């Protein structure tokens, strides 16, 4: 006897949503991603880029953003500031603040001439000492673009795709490149027994992602 398995249909997991279209948003499905209806999704902003602050710097050291994941989970779109708050010969201490002005951490160059300081708080990169020392007030602006792509939640990622962020409305195939889609991103309830998880998702991973979803108002029941 041939067994047929009926897939989850678009919207099938929905229990309730806010009035109008407030719970739903048009999304961009990441290139290479295949979304199933009612799948739990992660989301990632575009790659962060850095530039010397307006007016330039006294020191000629550099900031290099990570080549693989310059934008990490929980990053915010906008401009992060990285400023030298304490000068030192062949070094210096830099403070990283997010676009809202929240201090994310202080990072001190070590290793002598040409030394480095790595940072990985929402954005990821390396500060490198130059031949001319940094002065207090020197710094860099790191911009996270206000563009997001969505894909099936990936617990091995670190760029935001590992954080429960949305529930897919329908089936979308980004195999050949980015495509538009629709997802529930806030203020809604979904049936926990129907939402679709990646194969092999553990109980602990589901608990963590369910908590992440609740933070944006998506409740699994």
N, C-alpha and C positions, 0 to 999 in steps of 0.2 A: 504494500500500500504506500502510495506517495504521500508524504507529509508536507503540508503547506503551512508556512508561518506568516501570519498577517503582520506587517510592520505597524509601528505606531503612526497614527495619522496626524496631520497638522492640527495643532490646537487641542489635541486629545487630552493632554495633561492639565489643562487650565481648569482651576476651580473657581477663581474669581479674579477680577481685575478692576482697576479704577475706571471712573467715568470717561467717556470719550476715548481718545487714543493715548492717554497719559502713561499707560503702562508699556506701550510699544514704541519702538524706534526703528527707523530704517538703519541697517548696518551694512558694513562692507565685510564680506567673507574673505578671509585671508587666502592668498594664492596657494594652491595645493591642498586647501582644507575641504573636507566633505562633511556637511552638517546634516544630521538626521533630524526629523521633526521631533520637538520636545527634548532635544539634547541639552545637557548642561554645557555652557560655553565659558571659555576664558577670553580675555581681550588684551591686546597689546598696543601701546602707542608706538608711533614711528621712532626711528633711531635718533637719539639725542646727539646734538652737535655742539662744539665749543668754539669760542672766539675770545680773544683778549678783550677786556672791558673797554668801553668807550674812553678814548683819550690815551689808550696804550698803557704800557707798563715800564717801570724802570728796569726790572730784571728781564732777561731774555730766555727764561725757562719756558716750558711748554706744558700743555695739558693734552693728553691723547685719550680719546674715548675708546672704550673696549670695542674690539673689532667684531665680536660675536653678539654681545648683549649690552649695548650702551644704555639702554632703557630697561629698568628692572620693574618688578611687581610693585604696585602702589605708587608708581610715578604719576605726577600731575602734569598736564600740559602747561606750558609757560616757560619762564626763564628762571633757572636756578643760578644763584650767585656763589662763586668760590673766591674768597678774598683772603689775602695775606693779613693775618692779625698780629703776627710776631715775626720780625725779620731775624735772620741768622746767617752767619757765613756758611756758604754752601748748603743752605737749608731754608727753613722757614716753616711756620705753622699756618695752615689755611682753614677757614671755616666755610662749610657748605650750608646754604639756606635754600629752602624750597621756594616756589613762586609766591607762597603766602607769607614768607619771612620766617618760617619755623626753622630753627637750627637743627640740622641733621647730624652734625658732628664736626670735630676738629681733626685735622690730619697733618702730621709733621713729617717733613722730608728728612730722610736718614740715609746714611751711606757715604757722606762726604761729597766731594765734587762730583756732579752728575748723578747725585742720589735721587731717590724717588719717594713718593707717598701715594699709595693706592687708596681709592675711595669707592664704596659700593653701597650707597644709601639712596635708593630710588634711581640714581644714575651711577654709571660705573666707568671709571677711567683711572689714569695715572698722571700725577704731577711730576715733572722732571726738572731738576735744578739745571740752570744754564751757566755760562761763563760769567755773566753779570748777575749778582745776587738780587733776589726779589726784595722790594721795599714794602713796608706796611701800606696797605691800600691797593697794592697790585692785585690783579685777579683776572678771572675769566667768567664769562657768561655762558651757561649751558642751556640750550633751548630744546625742549621736548615739544614736537609738533602736535597740534590739536587734531590728529587723525588717528583713528583706532581701526584695527582689523580684529575680527572675531574668528574663533575656531573651536573645535571640541576641546574641552578642558584637558590640559596636559600636565600631569603632576610632576613631570621631570623637567619642566621648563622653569625659567626664572624671570621671564620678561612680562609677566602678567597673565600669560595663557594658563598658568598654574593656579589662578585665583578664580573661584566661581563668580561670574559677572552677569550672566544672562541665561535665558532659556530660548532656544530656537523656536520660531513659530512653525516653520516648515522645513522641507528638504532643499538644500542648496549645494551645488557642486562647483567648487572652485579649483578643480583639477587643472584647468588650463589658464588660470589667472583669477584675479579678484572679480567677484560678482556681487550684486546687491542682494540683500535679504532683509528679513524682519525678525526682531527678537523682542522678548519681554525683558525689560531692563530695570523695572522698578514697580513697587506697589501692586503686587499680585500674589496669588496663591496657586500652587501647582500640586498635583497628586504625586507624592513621593514614590509611589509604586509604579508610576507610568513614565516619569522622566527618564531619559536615556543617558547612561554613563558609558564611558569607554570600557571595552572588554578588559577585565582584570582589575577594575577599580576595587580597592579594599574598603572595608567598613570605616577605618580611620580616615581614609581619604574622603569618603562621602560625608563624614561628620564635619571635617574641616571645610569642605566646599559648601555644605549646607549652611554653615555658620557665615561664610563669606557672602553667600546669596542673601542671607537675612540682613546683613549690614546695608544692603542696597534696597531692602524692602521686598525681596522675593522670598516667600515662605513656602517651604515644602511640607506638606501635611500627609 
